[in-house]
Every structure is written in structure tokens, then in C-alpha cells.
Amino acid sequence: MRAEKQKTEMVVYIITSLLTIAGTALCLVGLLLPYWYTSIILEGIVDVGTANLGLWQDQYCAKNSSCQSTWMSAGSHARPEYMEFPSWMVIQGIETAGAVAAVLSVVSLAPFWAVFRSNNSFVRNTIYGIFFVTSLVASFLSVIGCLVIASVGSNAHIRKVDFAPFFSGIGGTVIFIALGVACTICRYDPTYGTLENPVSPKFSRA
């Protein structure tokens, strides 16, 4: 029975790992893309172009000119106040924390696989717990950040919410699905329905 359970665990772990990696990749793409929302670029009161604004990267596209990207790091770039989306710093913090948790969930896959055949239940449960917590935090924060940007208002200079939030939202959802798949192994019992299981129907009829 142990061999049967290990075979099932192998399939579950492979699916969980692939989904976790895919979800994390989507969260990182969403975090780094400059397409969370768009705003006009003003010189005085004149509209001179469009700005694609993200959580950590902005892209400025002047009319009849090429686009220029700028990273928002170490205070090297200050976004004009009229371009600021309501609660964007809150969204930035939530999504960044979610992406970090997603990366940690991928990192935890290494010990997750390392204890695959371990008979030490404490070690196994500790590693599983780390994976479950980081995955749950990642999925929750990645989705909640998208809900926040969808629920807050805008100002006269904000044109629309763009497509990058979908990457983070879908990534968080995929990680949550991976978490659900991983949980199935905790409930799987190959002895159910056999005489080895004292609560099985066969045992009760014996």
C-alpha cells in the first residue's frame, strides 16, 4: 500500500509543482509589466502622450515618438501626482508581497520533493506546512490586489485599467489550484475499503 501511495504522491507532486511554477511566473510577469493602468501625459494643460503605468515600471509614449521605460526603484523615478491611481501604493505592496510569497512557495518545492520518501512525519508535515502557508499567502494577496484596483475609483487623467492585473490574478488562482491539488494527498488513503483500515466498510462487515 505504501508503494501505491508513493505512486499517487508522485503524480500529485508533479502537478502541484508545475502549477506552482506556472502561477509564480504569471505573478512575476504581472508585477513587472508597465500595463496596470494608463494615463495621459501633460505638459501644462496639453495632452502630449500616453503613460502605461505599472507597479514597478512605467512606460511613457509621447505622440509621434518612441516609448521610454523607467523602473521605479531606489527613489530614482517620481511619478507625477496626476498620474497616481487611487491606492496604487497599497496595491504595489500587496502584489509585491504576494509575488515574494509565490517565489518562496517555489523554493519550498525543493525540500517538498526531498522529503518525498521520508518516514519522519514531523519533517514531512513541517515542509508541507511551509509550502501550504506560502502558497496560500501568495494566492490570496495576488488576487486581492487585483480586486482592489478593480474596486477603487480613478481621476480625470486615468484612462483605463490595463491587462497586467489579469496576469497576477490568474497566477494567484493557479497557485490556489496547486494548493488544492497538494491537499488531496493529505486525504488519500490507499487502505480505505480494505481490512487494513479499521473504519472501512469491509472491516465493519468482517
N, C-alpha and C positions, 0 to 999 in steps of 0.2 A: 504493500500500500504506500509505503514511503516513496518508492520509485515512481509510482503513479502520480503522487502529489508533486514530486520534483519536476516531472514532465509537464504537468499543468502549470506549475510556478514558472517554468522556463518560458512558456508561451505568454503568460501574463506579464512577466518582466520585460520581455521583448516589446510587446505592445505598449506597455507603460513607458518604457524608455524612449521609444520613437515618438509617442505623443508628447512627452515632456520636452524633448529636444525641439520638436516642431513648434510647440506652443511658446517656448522660450525665445526661439528665433523670431517668431511673429511679434512678441512683446518688444524685443530689442529693435526690430525694424520700425515699429510704431513709435518707440521712444525717440529714435534718432532722425526720423523723417521730418522735414520742414513743412508738412502739409496738414497741420491740425486745424488751422483756420486761415482765412485770407483777409487782408485789409488793404485799403488804398494807401498810396504814398503821397504825402502832401509836401509841397513847397509853398509855404504861406497858406493860401486857400486853394491853390491849384493842384488838381489831381495829376500826378506825373507818372504813375505806375501802380503796380500791384506787389504786395508783400505776401509771400507764403510763410506763415509763422508756425514754428513747432515748439516743442518743449525745450530742446537744447540747440536747435539750429533754425536760423531764419534765412530766407531767400528773397532778395529784393530784385524785382524785374521792372526797370524803368521802360517807359514807352520807347519803341524804336531802338532798343538797346538790349544787350545780353544780360542774363541774370547773374547775380553775385550772392554767394552763400557766406554766412557768418555764423560761427559757433558761439554760443553763449556760455563761456567758461572763464573763470577767474576774473570776472567783472570787466572783461575786455570789450564787451559789447552792451550798450544800453539801448533797449527798445523804446522808441518814442511812446509817451504816455497814451496818446490817442489810439495806438495800435494794441494796447493791452486788453486782452479778453478778460471779462469778469472772472475772478477766482483762478486765473491761469497759474499762479504760483502754487496754489493748493493742488491743482491738477498735476503740475510738474512734480511736486513732492510725492503725491500718491502713486503716480505712474513710475517714477524712478525707484521708489521703494518696492513696488511690485516687480519691476524688472530685475532688481537685485535679488529678491526672494526667488524669482524664477531661475536665475543663474545658480543660486545656492541649491535649488532642487535638482538641477542637472549635475552639479558637483557631487551631491549626495548619492547619485546613481552609482558611483564607483564603489563605495562601501556597501551600497544596496546589493550589488552583484557579488561583492566579496563575501558576504555572509549567506550567500545563496544556499550552501550546503552545511552551514554551521549548525551544530547541535546545541549551541549556547543560546537559549531562548532570550536571556537578558540582552545580549549583544544584538540579536536579530530585532527584537522589539524596540530597542533604542534607535537603531538605524532606521527602521520603518517609521518610528515616531518623528525623527528629524525630517525625513522625506515628506511625510504627510503634512507636517506643520508648515514647512517652507512652500510646498505646493499649494496648500490651502490659502496661505497669505498671498502668494503670487496671483492666484486666480481671482481672489476677492478684490485685491487692490487694482489689478489691471482692468477689471470690469467696472468697478466703482468709479474710477477716473473718467471712463467714457460716459457713464451716466451723469456725472457732474457736469461735464462740458455740454451734454445734451440738454441739461435742465436749466442752466443759467442763461441769463439774457445776453444781449450784445449792445453795442453802441452804434452810433450813426456811421462810423468808419469801418466797422466789421461787415464784410460782405457775406461770408458763409462759413460754416464748419466744413472742413475738408475731409479727405478719406483716411488719413493716418490713424485716427482713433479706432477705425474698424480693425486694423492690424492688432492693436493692443487688446481690444475687446474679444476678438476671435482667439487670440493667443491665450488669454486668461481662461476662456471657455474650454479650449483644447486641454490645457493643464488640468482643469477641473475634471474633465472626462478621464484623463490619465489617472487622476487620483481615485476616481470611482472604479476604474478597471483594477487598480492595485488593491483596493479594498476587497475585491472578490476573493482574493487568495486567503484573506483572513477568515472568510466564512466557508471556504472549501474544505470538505471532509470526505476523503475517498472511502472511509469506512461506513458512511451513512447508508442505512439499508442492509447492513450485514450484521452477523453475530458479534463482530468486534466492537460494535457501537451499542452500549447498554440502553440507549434511548431510541434505537432504531425500531421500526415496525417488526422486523424479523425477530429481534431479540425479545420483544414483548410478547410475541406469539409462540416463542420457543418453550 
